[in-house]
Amino acid sequence: MTYRSVGLESMTPPDTSPDSRGAAARPRTGDETFRAEGISKVYETGDTKVHALRGVDLSLYEGELVVLLGPSGSGKSTLLNILGGLDQPSSGTLYFRGEEVTAFNPEELTLFRRDHIGFVFQFYNLIPSLTAQENVALVTEIAPNPMRADEALALVGLDHRLDHFPAQMSGGEQQRVAIARAIAKNPSVLLCDEPTGALDSKTGVVVLEAIARANSELNTTTAVITHNAGIAEMADRVIRFADGHIISVERNEHRRSPEDLTW
């Protein structure tokens, strides 16, 4: 999708050579999906200023699964919203596959979110009066290249629940419907904000398995926000946040299956 007069297909690929962040910051995947340079976000209420992000530099790569780890208020959700085009930074620049997202106007941001970004939040936001299949189908009606709703539900292990309403499903099943809804439009990026925050550990593992399967089978760049350090081992890289800063970037030599995680 081309949003500006200079399209993605004509952009020079970004430099993906090792940089000052070191070898541990590099994944075992492909080209950059996102590059964030000096991203800051300040919220102002009267005379009060809250610095949610303070000059964050970050790259996410094609097909990798990243865990953004940190306590509440550390800035990770703010960054996720900026990556997904839900918010704009106060300063700094964000690129998506070489094109400057921070230069998009509101219409271009809407197209960017529609065509490339799938969101999964802590709360499921399903429509109670629609079945699982109908909830997912809502997204397929607006996406340019969607998969079928039943295919998306099968990918998260819910092909036997197509005609069930949210009230007839457990919390974990509802969250997997939300994941199916996010991946049904074949997004380039899947952004998950505390997807297991409202679930017990056993149910949370099932949800993480659905996310990992979508990442693996669809090659979707995936970022999972959590304050739960036990989830970090399922990622290619773990990016730790504190007080609006990235304090470390670590690469897991071997990703663990969600079923092997404990917390």
PENOR-V346112 format. One record per residue. N is the residue number from 1. RES is the residue in three letters. PHI is phi in radians with two decimals (999 if undefined). NEAR is the number of other ideal C-beta (glycine too) atoms within 10 Angstrom. D_LAST is the distance of its C-alpha to the last C-alpha in Angstrom with 2 decimals. Layout:
# PENOR-V346112
N:RES:PHI:NEAR:D_LAST + N:RES:PHI:NEAR:D_LAST
This chain:
# PENOR-V346112
1:MET:999:14:40.73 + 2:THR:-1.81:13:42.99 + 3:TYR:-1.79:20:42.71 + 4:ARG:-2.18:12:45.30 + 5:SER:-1.11:6:48.59 + 6:VAL:-1.75:12:46.87 + 7:GLY:-1.49:11:44.56 + 8:LEU:-1.04:13:41.45 + 9:GLU:-1.21:9:43.49 + 10:SER:-1.80:10:45.88 + 11:MET:-1.41:14:43.45 + 12:THR:-1.26:6:43.21 + 13:PRO:-1.04:9:39.75 + 14:PRO:-1.17:15:37.81 + 15:ASP:-1.24:8:37.74 + 16:THR:-1.95:15:34.58 + 17:SER:-1.23:6:35.66 + 18:PRO:-1.01:9:33.41 + 19:ASP:-2.23:12:33.66 + 20:SER:-1.15:6:33.01 + 21:ARG:-1.36:13:29.25 + 22:GLY:1.59:10:29.43 + 23:ALA:-1.10:8:28.54 + 24:ALA:-1.14:11:24.80 + 25:ALA:-1.44:19:25.14 + 26:ARG:-1.64:19:26.64 + 27:PRO:-1.50:20:24.90 + 28:ARG:-1.74:13:26.31 + 29:THR:-2.29:18:27.61 + 30:GLY:-1.67:13:30.80 + 31:ASP:-1.25:13:32.59 + 32:GLU:-1.17:19:31.31 + 33:THR:-1.57:23:30.32 + 34:PHE:-2.12:20:29.99 + 35:ARG:-2.32:21:31.41 + 36:ALA:-1.88:22:30.96 + 37:GLU:-2.20:15:33.44 + 38:GLY:1.06:14:33.52 + 39:ILE:-1.32:24:31.69 + 40:SER:-2.19:17:31.98 + 41:LYS:-2.46:22:31.58 + 42:VAL:-2.12:14:33.26 + 43:TYR:-1.76:11:33.34 + 44:GLU:-2.03:9:36.47 + 45:THR:-2.27:7:37.25 + 46:GLY:1.09:5:40.71 + 47:ASP:-1.58:5:40.86 + 48:THR:-1.63:7:37.11 + 49:LYS:-2.08:10:35.31 + 50:VAL:-1.97:12:31.56 + 51:HIS:-1.60:15:30.61 + 52:ALA:-1.37:23:27.49 + 53:LEU:-2.31:26:27.94 + 54:ARG:-2.27:15:30.08 + 55:GLY:1.17:14:31.58 + 56:VAL:-1.42:24:28.69 + 57:ASP:-1.96:15:29.61 + 58:LEU:-2.81:19:27.41 + 59:SER:-2.17:21:27.95 + 60:LEU:-2.04:23:26.00 + 61:TYR:-2.04:20:27.34 + 62:GLU:-1.00:17:28.35 + 63:GLY:1.40:19:25.84 + 64:GLU:-1.54:24:22.87 + 65:LEU:-2.03:25:19.32 + 66:VAL:-2.05:22:18.23 + 67:VAL:-1.84:25:15.16 + 68:LEU:-1.72:29:16.51 + 69:LEU:-2.01:24:14.17 + 70:GLY:2.96:22:15.26 + 71:PRO:-1.27:10:15.63 + 72:SER:-1.02:8:17.76 + 73:GLY:1.48:14:21.34 + 74:SER:-1.47:23:20.82 + 75:GLY:1.91:23:22.76 + 76:LYS:-1.20:29:20.44 + 77:SER:-1.20:20:21.37 + 78:THR:-1.07:23:24.98 + 79:LEU:-1.12:28:24.98 + 80:LEU:-1.06:21:23.58 + 81:ASN:-1.13:18:26.39 + 82:ILE:-1.24:23:28.92 + 83:LEU:-1.03:24:27.89 + 84:GLY:-1.50:22:28.25 + 85:GLY:1.33:23:31.60 + 86:LEU:-1.50:14:30.66 + 87:ASP:-2.54:16:31.62 + 88:GLN:-2.02:15:33.90 + 89:PRO:-1.26:23:33.45 + 90:SER:-1.26:15:35.86 + 91:SER:-2.72:12:36.70 + 92:GLY:1.79:18:35.82 + 93:THR:-2.33:14:35.98 + 94:LEU:-2.13:23:33.70 + 95:TYR:-2.01:19:34.79 + 96:PHE:-2.08:23:33.74 + 97:ARG:0.86:18:35.16 + 98:GLY:1.60:16:37.82 + 99:GLU:-1.81:20:38.87 + 100:GLU:-1.42:15:38.50 + 101:VAL:-1.17:24:36.39 + 102:THR:-1.22:18:37.28 + 103:ALA:-1.72:12:40.91 + 104:PHE:-1.23:19:40.37 + 105:ASN:-1.48:9:42.16 + 106:PRO:-0.98:9:40.53 + 107:GLU:-1.14:9:41.85 + 108:GLU:-1.15:17:40.56 + 109:LEU:-1.12:18:37.09 + 110:THR:-1.08:12:37.17 + 111:LEU:-1.13:16:38.15 + 112:PHE:-1.04:19:35.50 + 113:ARG:-1.13:16:32.74 + 114:ARG:-1.11:16:34.41 + 115:ASP:-1.53:17:34.95 + 116:HIS:-2.20:20:31.96 + 117:ILE:-2.02:19:28.87 + 118:GLY:-1.94:27:26.42 + 119:PHE:-1.96:19:24.20 + 120:VAL:-2.28:27:21.07 + 121:PHE:-1.95:19:20.14 + 122:GLN:-1.08:17:17.65 + 123:PHE:-1.81:13:20.50 + 124:TYR:-1.33:20:22.19 + 125:ASN:0.99:12:25.82 + 126:LEU:-1.49:22:27.32 + 127:ILE:-1.51:11:30.94 + 128:PRO:-1.04:8:31.11 + 129:SER:-1.49:10:34.56 + 130:LEU:-1.95:15:33.71 + 131:THR:-1.24:19:32.19 + 132:ALA:-0.98:30:29.25 + 133:GLN:-1.11:20:31.85 + 134:GLU:-1.23:15:33.88 + 135:ASN:-1.06:25:31.01 + 136:VAL:-1.24:31:30.33 + 137:ALA:-1.10:18:34.08 + 138:LEU:-0.98:14:34.59 + 139:VAL:-1.30:20:33.11 + 140:THR:-1.16:18:35.08 + 141:GLU:-1.32:9:38.28 + 142:ILE:-1.95:10:38.03 + 143:ALA:-1.41:15:36.43 + 144:PRO:-1.29:10:38.95 + 145:ASN:-2.50:9:37.41 + 146:PRO:-1.43:19:34.98 + 147:MET:-1.61:19:33.77 + 148:ARG:-1.22:13:34.57 + 149:ALA:-1.03:23:32.30 + 150:ASP:-1.19:17:31.98 + 151:GLU:-1.18:15:31.02 + 152:ALA:-1.12:29:28.19 + 153:LEU:-1.19:26:26.90 + 154:ALA:-1.14:15:27.28 + 155:LEU:-1.11:20:25.19 + 156:VAL:-1.78:27:22.16 + 157:GLY:1.35:15:23.10 + 158:LEU:-2.15:23:25.03 + 159:ASP:-1.16:15:28.59 + 160:HIS:-1.58:10:29.07 + 161:ARG:-2.08:20:28.36 + 162:LEU:-0.97:15:30.95 + 163:ASP:-1.77:10:33.08 + 164:HIS:-1.62:16:30.56 + 165:PHE:-1.55:16:30.32 + 166:PRO:-0.90:19:27.13 + 167:ALA:-1.12:9:27.78 + 168:GLN:-1.63:12:27.77 + 169:MET:-2.09:18:24.27 + 170:SER:-1.28:11:20.75 + 171:GLY:-1.06:17:18.59 + 172:GLY:-1.13:19:16.79 + 173:GLU:-1.18:21:20.28 + 174:GLN:-1.11:25:21.65 + 175:GLN:-1.16:30:19.14 + 176:ARG:-1.21:28:20.12 + 177:VAL:-1.11:27:23.70 + 178:ALA:-1.09:27:23.08 + 179:ILE:-1.16:27:21.84 + 180:ALA:-1.04:31:24.92 + 181:ARG:-1.08:26:27.08 + 182:ALA:-1.21:26:25.88 + 183:ILE:-1.55:30:26.49 + 184:ALA:-1.12:25:29.69 + 185:LYS:-1.59:23:31.82 + 186:ASN:0.95:17:30.82 + 187:PRO:-1.28:26:29.56 + 188:SER:-1.27:21:29.60 + 189:VAL:-2.34:21:26.45 + 190:LEU:-2.06:24:23.38 + 191:LEU:-1.95:25:21.82 + 192:CYS:-2.11:28:18.61 + 193:ASP:-1.82:20:17.87 + 194:GLU:0.86:20:14.48 + 195:PRO:-1.16:27:14.80 + 196:THR:-1.93:26:11.66 + 197:GLY:-1.09:15:12.27 + 198:ALA:-1.79:16:14.14 + 199:LEU:-2.12:20:12.16 + 200:ASP:-1.29:10:9.92 + 201:SER:-1.10:12:6.93 + 202:LYS:-1.11:8:9.71 + 203:THR:-1.22:17:12.11 + 204:GLY:-1.04:24:10.13 + 205:VAL:-1.07:22:10.00 + 206:VAL:-1.08:19:13.73 + 207:VAL:-1.15:24:14.40 + 208:LEU:-1.12:22:12.96 + 209:GLU:-1.08:18:15.10 + 210:ALA:-1.15:25:18.00 + 211:ILE:-1.15:27:17.65 + 212:ALA:-1.11:20:17.51 + 213:ARG:-1.18:16:20.47 + 214:ALA:-1.10:25:22.44 + 215:ASN:-1.07:23:22.00 + 216:SER:-1.26:13:23.16 + 217:GLU:-1.43:10:25.96 + 218:LEU:-1.79:19:27.34 + 219:ASN:0.97:14:26.83 + 220:THR:-1.52:22:25.72 + 221:THR:-1.04:26:24.62 + 222:THR:-2.22:27:21.18 + 223:ALA:-2.14:25:19.41 + 224:VAL:-2.06:27:16.04 + 225:ILE:-1.53:27:15.53 + 226:THR:-2.78:23:12.25 + 227:HIS:-1.79:15:11.33 + 228:ASN:-1.66:17:7.60 + 229:ALA:-1.12:13:7.90 + 230:GLY:-1.15:13:5.19 + 231:ILE:-1.39:24:7.79 + 232:ALA:-1.03:22:10.62 + 233:GLU:-1.27:17:11.22 + 234:MET:-1.49:24:12.62 + 235:ALA:-1.68:26:15.31 + 236:ASP:-1.22:20:18.77 + 237:ARG:-2.35:24:18.61 + 238:VAL:-2.10:20:16.39 + 239:ILE:-1.97:24:18.52 + 240:ARG:-1.74:18:17.63 + 241:PHE:-2.00:24:19.55 + 242:ALA:-2.76:15:20.94 + 243:ASP:0.93:14:24.05 + 244:GLY:1.41:23:25.24 + 245:HIS:-2.06:16:25.11 + 246:ILE:-1.47:24:23.28 + 247:ILE:-1.76:12:22.50 + 248:SER:-2.87:13:21.34 + 249:VAL:-2.29:18:21.16 + 250:GLU:-2.16:14:19.57 + 251:ARG:-1.88:16:20.00 + 252:ASN:-1.44:17:17.79 + 253:GLU:-1.13:6:20.33 + 254:HIS:-2.42:5:18.51 + 255:ARG:-1.30:18:16.23 + 256:ARG:-1.59:14:13.58 + 257:SER:-1.18:12:13.69 + 258:PRO:-0.92:20:11.01 + 259:GLU:-1.16:11:11.32 + 260:ASP:-1.67:10:10.30 + 261:LEU:-1.46:18:6.89 + 262:THR:-2.37:7:3.79 + 263:TRP:-2.71:12:0.00
